[in-house]
């Protein structure tokens, strides 16, 4: 299995449910590291990231950010690299 640090990382906003969550699973299943995001900060959000990571064998983190706020967007990108 390739080194998880050498993989590309996908940031999927609005990804703790619905279409965003489906995209996160698809990209993780294709072997990409994932950053999932929504504006909430709950234990369930971080547990979801851990579940996706375990299921697909990739690195997955959850970062809370409100995409309507420029500072949150910049922080999301900075924390993702």
N, C-alpha and C positions, 0 to 999 in steps of 0.2 A: 504494500500500500504506500502511495506517495506521502512524503512529508506534508503534514497539514499546513505548515507555514509557507510552502512553495505553491499552494493552490491560490487561485483567484478568489477574491471575496466579493460577494454580492450583498448590497444593502437594499433591503426591501422595506419600504415604508408602509404603514398600515397593515402590518403582516401578522397580527396576533389573531386574525380570523379571516374568513371569507376567501376572496380571490388572492389577496396578499399572502395568506398562509399557504394556499395551494402552490403559489409560485415559489415560496420559500422551500417547501418540501420537494418540488421538482428540481430546483437548482441544487439543493443539498443532495438529492438522489443522483444528480449528475456529477457529484464530487466537488462542488464549490463550498468554501467556507461561507457562512451566512451571518449577517447582522439583521436581526428582526427589530421592528420598531413600531411603537404607537405612542400616544401621549400619556398613557397610564404608567404607573410605577407600582406594580403589584407583585407579590410573590409568584402568582400564577404566570405572569409574563416571563419571569426568569426560569420557572419550571418548564414552560413550553420550549424555551431555547434548549434546555438540557435534554428534553425528550427528543427533539429533532436531531440534536447532536448524537445521541445514543443510537437512534434509529438508523441514521445514515453514515455514521463514522466520520463526521466532519466537525470542524469547530463552528459553534453557533453561540452568539452572544445577543443579549437583549439590551437595547439602549432606548430609554425614554426620551422623546423629543417631539415638540409641537411643530409640525412642518409649516405652520403659518407664521413662525417666528424665526427671523434670519439668524439670530444668535444660537437658537436650538439647532438649526440646520448645520451651521458651522461646527458646533460642538459634536454633533453626530458624526460628521466626517472625520474630525480630529480624533475621536475615540475609536474609530473603525480601522485606522491604519496602524 
